[in-house]
Amino acid sequence: QVQLVESGGGLVQAGGSLRLSCAVSGRTFYAMGWFRQAPGLEREFVAGISRTRTTYYADSVKGRFTISRSNAQNTVYLQMNSLKPEDTAVYYCAAESRALTTAVSEYDYWGQGTQVTVSS
């Protein structure tokens, strides 16, 4: 069975940093993505990475967030720097097997989410 488990969320002051981790078990995937969802808003794409480490970022996080993966460890990371209050959300790790995409509907496997709260 496939399982994705996020960790690393928490409370941080604006301008601070956090690193999220997503441990994947059961199989490997072509693409991994990070999404976030704030209360009352749609789940949105944050960053994605392919098996060969091609990356793509939402405009809102470019230059601040870095996605990476360890294929050997089957783990994906999201380094978040210069955090802003608008980054506050539940962050979800997701996996899909066909291509790197920003579409929520294309991802079949999701973690439970980890809360990131950025105070001003």
ABEGO torsion letter per residue (X at the ends): XBBBBBBGBEBBBBGBBBBBBBBBBGBBBABBBBBBBBBGBBBBBABBBBAAGBBBBBAAABGABBBBBBAAAGBBBBBBBGBBAAABBBBBBBBBAABBBABAAABABBBAEBBBBBBX
